Amino acid sequence: MEFKFNFSGSDSPEQDSLSTTKNSNSVEGNARNLEEFQELFADFIDYSTYTKFGQRAFKFNNVDVNCYKIEDLEEWILDKNSEKGPEKSVLKSAAVSHSDLVPDVYEGGLTVWECGCDLAEYIAHECIDFTGKSVMELGCGAALPGICAMKLGAERLYFQDYNSEVISYLTIPNVQDLNKTDTCQCRFFSGDWAGFQQYAESNPDIRFDYILTAETIYNTENYLKLHDLMKTLLKDNGTIYVAAKSNYYGVGGGTGLFEEFVWKRGYFSYKSVRTIEADIRTLHLSGQF
């Protein structure tokens, strides 16, 4: 069974703020009131609204990926929720306060993080053959790695992020409106990993050849949930790619701590497959659990 790490060491990630909507009722809250796990659907999205938004083009090796401009989405979200208090929209609250992270409330899904780009670049550069494969992207946000896998032949691709607004306003439009292929079946989920774990345990057909995740190991308190969810979701002989930084200063997590956690659990094997150094950041694309 493979568990491939993509680890990036950067003190302060470059960011673009991104935003999103809800398709169905969910609970936004703090550590005692986690967002409920749910499936979200593209049918609820009015893509005509997005015609006024700019787009950002990424090129990962030979794979082209488009993403709606974060600043345009943010401006629209603030305007859309102008009559509502911050408690009515997690994304409005994050945009107003310029917050990248509010643990268990807003988990940074409105930002295009460095490691998401690095992971997309890695899988494109390595020409990983996703043809006919099933892929899960956890903590997807803008979903750049998952979209890359889709364009490299994935047959079934599921996306998950903590905040339902992130999935609805950003992930689904990026996937379905800007990058969709006719050959890939996509589904979208939001909510806490513990809720996803319960859902996966009762749905044994929800298993994947590949799991992709970037910038999701910054909080050591979530390591057990993430580890156990990946253990449940991964097929036998499947592969996990994790992209992250060596240290997340001010938050507490990082690649070394996560590797130690994985080693102590004794279920996955692992190795580092790439380290990228640029300016003050170091990216370790790691591999094979």
N, C-alpha and C positions, 0 to 999 in steps of 0.2 A: 504494500500500500504506500503510495507516494504522497508527500506533503511538501510542496515546494514553497520556499519562503522568498519573498521579495522584501528585503529590509532596506530602509533608507535612513541614514543618519543626518538629520538636519535640525538645528536648534529652532528655527522659526520658518515654517513653510511659506512659500509664496502663495498668494491666494487670490481668487476671484470669488466674490460673493454670489451665490446662486440661490434660487428660491423655488417654491412649489405649492400645491393644493390638496384638499381632501376629497375623496370620492364617497366616503361613507363615514358613519360616526366612529370616533375613536376617542380614547382618553389621553389627554396630554397631562403630564404631571411631573412630580419630583420622584425621589427614590422610593417613596411609599405609594406612588400612583403612576406606574409606568404606562407608556402608551400600549394600548391593546394590539395584539397581533390580528391582522386582517388582510384579505386580498383586495386589491384595488383594480379598477377596470378603466380602460381607455375610452369607453363609451360616454363617460361623463365629461370629457374634456372638449371644450370648444376651441378647435385649432385656429379658427379665424382670428381669435385674439392675438395669436402669436405672429401674425403677419407683420405687425409693427415692431417686432423685436429683431435686433441684429443677431448675427450668428458668428461664432468663432470657429475657425477651421483648424483642425489638428491633423498632422500627418505622422503616423507612427510607422516608420520604415516605409512600406508600400501600401499601408492601409489608411484611407482617408476617413476621418470621423468629424462630424459637425456637432456643435453644441450651441444652444441659445445663450446669448450674452447675459451674464449674471446681473450686470448693473441695470439692464433693461427690465429683467424680471423683478428685481428688487424694487425698482421704481413703481412698477405696475402693482406689485403686492402692497406696497405702502399706500398707494392711491386707492386700491380696491378695498382695503381695510381701514380707510381713513376715519370712518365713523365708529370703528370698533376699538375697544381697549386692547392692549397687548395680550391680555389673557385669552382673547378670541382667536388669535393667530400666533403660533409659535414663531413663524417666519417673520411676521411683523415685529414681534418683540426682539428677535435676534438682530434684524436690520436696524431698528431704532437704536439699540444699545451697542451696535457694532460688535456683537459677541460671536466668537467662533465656536464656543462650546459652553453649554449649560448642562452639566451631567444629568442624565435621565430625563431631560426636558428637550434640549436641542443638541444633537450630536454632530454638528458640523456639516450636514449634508448639502448646504448651500454654497460650498466652497469647492473649487477644483483644486484638490491637493496635489502636491508634487508627486507623491508616491502612486497615485492613480495614473498619472501620465507615465511614470517610470514603468509601471507594470504593463500598461498598454504597449509601450515601446518594446519592452522585453519580449512579450509573447508574439508581437509582430515581427521583431527582428529574428527571433528563433524559428519563425515560420512553423509554429506549433499547428499541427493538423487537427482542427476541431471538427472535421467533416463527420457528420452523423452522430456527434457527441452531445451529451447533456451537460449544461454548465450552470452553476449558481454563482451570482455575485452578491456577497454579503457586505452591507454597509456601502451600497453602490453610489449614492449621490448622483453625480452627473453621468455615471455608468460608462465611462470611457473604456475600461478594460473589457467589460461585458460586450459592448458594441464591437470592439475589436474582435472578440471571439466569434460573435455573430457573423461578421464579415469574413472570418476565416473558416466558415463552414458549419458552425454549431447548428444542430437540428432543434434543440430545445434549450431555452435560456430563461432562467428565473432571476429576478432582481429583488433585493430586499434592502430597505433602509429603515432606520428607527422611526423617523417622522413621516406620517402619511402625507403631509403637505409637500415634502420633498419629492416623494414618488409621483404625486399627482401633478405638481407644477413643473417639475424638472425632468425626472427620470423618464416618465412615459412620453412626454413630448420629444425628448431627445431621441428615444429609441424608435417610437412609432411614426413620428412626423418627419424627422430628419434623416434617419439611418436605416429604416426597416427594410429587411429583405423578405421576399415571399416564401422562402424555404425554412424560416425559423419560427417556431412556436414560442411566444413570450408570455410570461405571467409576472405579476408584480405584487409584492407584499410589503407591509410595513408593521412596525411594532417591535417589542423587546424580544431578544433572542430566546428567552425562557418560554415565551408564548409560541415561538416558531418551533422550539424543541417539542413541545406538547403536540403541535400539529403534525410534525414530521413523524413522531412515534406512532401516531394513529393512521398515518398514510405511508405505508412502506413503499409505495411506488414513487414517492418523492425522493429519489436518490440520483446522484450525479457523478459523471466521469471526472469532472473538474469543478473545483471551487476556487473562486478568485476573491481576494479581499485586500483592500489597501487602507492604510491609516486607521486601523481598527484595534490596535493593541496598545493604545496610549493609556488606558485605564486598567490597572492590574485587577481591580475588583470584578471586571467582566471576563477575565481569562477563563474561568471555569465554564461559564455559559457558552463562550465562543468555542472552546475546545470540545465540549460535549455536543454542541450543535453540529460542528464539522464532523465529528465522529459518527453521528447519526446519519447525516446527509450524504457522506461519501460512499460511493460504491467500492466493493473490493477491487484492489489494484487501481483505485482512483488517484488523482493528483490534486494537491492544494498549492496554490501560489499565494503567498502573503507578502505584501509590500508595506514596509514600515521604516521608521527612523530608529537609529541606535538609541536615542534618548528623547523623551518628550518632557522637556524641562517645565516645571510648574504643574505637571499632571502626574508624572511618576512612572509611566510605563516605558517600554522600549524593547528592542529586539533581544537583547541579552536576557532580560527578565522573562520574556515569553519563551525563549528557547529553554531556559532553566525549568519553567513551568511544564512545558511539553515533555522534557526529559524525565521529570519527576513522575508525571502521570503514566509514562511507560507504554503508551498505546501507539503513537506515531514514531517513525524514524524520520530524520531530517538532515538536511545539509544546506549550506549556503551556495547558491549558484552564480551570483554576481554581486559585485560591489561597485557602485558608481560614485565617484568623487567629483564634485563640482562646487567651486567656491568653498563654502563652509559646510556643505552637506555631503554625506556619504550614503549611498544607497546600496544595500545588500539585497540582491534578489536571491532568495534562498530556496532550497529545494529538498524535496523528497522525504516525505514522512511515510 
